[in-house]
């Protein structure tokens, strides 16, 4: 292979012509594609960074909301617990009052029954005394008869 100056010059000229043709038709388009791709990648990176910051802010806000919700839940539970305890105390007091009222009524009823029984016993004693007096007045009583009537009276009264 012979290398001559004319061949070298023609090769350089061919190379330059090819370079300008490729540059005119291909480089601009390739550079445009590369630039647009680069811009798209940069915009996606910026969007991803923005989304990450937004997600972090949302996470912080959600954690705060969760904490607030837990505190509100505790307050609500305590409030209901206090209301339940108050209601329990009120019901217990009412039950004690009612039981005291029932006991007092029972005592009053027992006292009335006792007085009624005492009155019944008095009436029976009076009736027996009247009957005994009638028997005693109907005929004369000697000491044996008198003792017999007393024993009879005691057995009827139940003393």
C-alpha positions in Angstrom: 0.0 0.0 0.0 1.3 3.3 -1.1 0.7 6.4 0.8 0.8 9.5 -1.2 0.1 13.0 -0.2 -2.8 13.4 -2.6 -4.4 10.3 -1.2 -4.0 11.7 2.4 -5.5 15.0 1.4 -8.4 13.3 -0.4 -9.0 11.1 2.7 -8.9 14.2 4.9 -11.3 16.0 2.6 -13.6 13.0 2.5 -13.4 12.7 6.2 -14.3 16.4 6.7 -17.2 16.1 4.2 -18.5 13.0 5.9 -18.1 14.8 9.3 -20.2 17.8 8.2 -22.8 15.7 6.6 -23.1 13.5 9.7 -23.0 16.6 11.9 -25.7 18.3 9.8 -28.1 15.4 9.7 -27.2 13.3 12.7 -25.4 15.3 15.5 -28.2 17.8 16.0 -30.8 15.2 16.2 -28.7 13.0 18.5 -27.8 16.0 20.6 -31.5 17.0 20.8 -32.5 13.5 21.8 -29.7 13.5 24.4 -30.7 17.0 25.7 -34.3 16.1 25.9 -33.5 12.8 27.7 -31.3 14.7 30.1 -34.0 17.3 30.8 -36.5 14.5 31.3 -34.2 12.7 33.7 -33.4 15.9 35.6 -37.1 16.7 35.9 -37.9 13.2 37.1 -35.1 13.4 39.7 -36.5 16.8 40.9 -40.0 15.4 40.9 -38.8 12.3 42.9 -37.0 14.6 45.4 -40.2 16.8 45.7 -42.3 13.6 46.2 -39.9 12.3 48.8 -40.1 15.6 50.7 -43.9 15.6 50.4 -44.0 12.0 51.6 -41.8 12.9 54.6 -44.0 15.8 55.5 -47.1 13.6 55.2 -45.4 11.0 57.4 -44.7 13.6 60.0 -48.2 14.9 59.8 -49.7 11.4 60.0 -47.5 10.6 63.1 -48.7 13.8 64.7 -52.3 13.0 63.9 -51.9 9.5 65.2 -50.4 10.8 68.5 -53.2 13.3 68.8 -55.8 10.6 68.1 -54.3 8.3 70.8 -54.3 11.2 73.3 -57.9 12.0 72.4 -58.8 8.3 72.7 -57.2 8.2 76.2 -59.2 11.3 77.2 -62.4 9.8 75.9 -61.8 6.5 77.7 -61.0 8.3 80.9 -64.1 10.4 80.6 -66.3 7.3 80.0 -64.5 5.5 82.9 -65.3 8.5 85.2 -68.9 8.6 84.0 -69.2 4.8 84.6 -67.7 5.2 88.1 -70.1 8.0 88.9 -73.0 6.0 87.6 -71.9 3.0 89.6 -71.6 5.2 92.8 -75.1 6.7 92.1 -76.6 3.3 91.6 -74.9 1.9 94.7 -76.1 4.9 96.8 -79.7 4.5 95.4 -79.5 0.7 96.3 -78.4 1.5 99.8 -81.2 4.0 100.3 -83.7 1.6 98.9 -82.4 -1.2 101.1 -82.6 1.0 104.2 -86.1 2.0 103.3 -87.0 -1.7 103.0 -85.4 -2.5 106.3 -87.2 0.4 108.0 -90.6 -0.7 106.5 -89.9 -4.2 107.7 -89.1 -3.0 111.2 -92.3 -0.9 111.2 -94.3 -3.9 110.0 -92.7 -6.1 112.6 -93.5 -3.6 115.3 -97.1 -3.4 114.1 -97.4 -7.1 114.1 -95.9 -7.3 117.6 -98.3 -4.6 118.8 -101.2 -6.5 117.1 -100.1 -9.8 118.7 -99.8 -8.1 122.1 -103.3 -6.6 121.7 -104.6 -10.0 120.6 -103.1 -11.6 123.7 -104.5 -8.8 125.9 -108.0 -9.4 124.4 -107.7 -13.1 124.9 -106.6 -12.6 128.6 -109.5 -10.3 129.1 -111.9 -12.8 127.6 -110.5 -15.5 129.7 -110.7 -13.4 132.8 -114.3 -12.6 132.0 -115.1 -16.3 131.5 -113.2 -17.1 134.7 -115.1 -14.4 136.5 -118.4 -15.7 135.2 -117.6 -19.2 136.3 -116.4 -18.0 139.7 -119.6 -15.9 140.2 -121.9 -18.7 139.2 -121.0 -20.9 142.1 -119.0 -20.5 145.2 -115.3 -21.5 145.0 -113.3 -23.3 147.6 -109.5 -23.2 147.6 -109.2 -26.4 145.5 -111.6 -25.0 142.9 -109.7 -21.7 143.0 -106.4 -23.4 142.3 -107.9 -25.5 139.6 -109.3 -22.4 137.8 -105.9 -20.6 138.0 -104.1 -23.7 136.5 -106.8 -23.8 133.8 -106.3 -20.1 133.1 -102.5 -20.4 133.0 -102.7 -23.4 130.6 -105.1 -21.4 128.3 -102.9 -18.3 128.4 -99.8 -20.3 127.8 -97.6 -18.6 130.5 
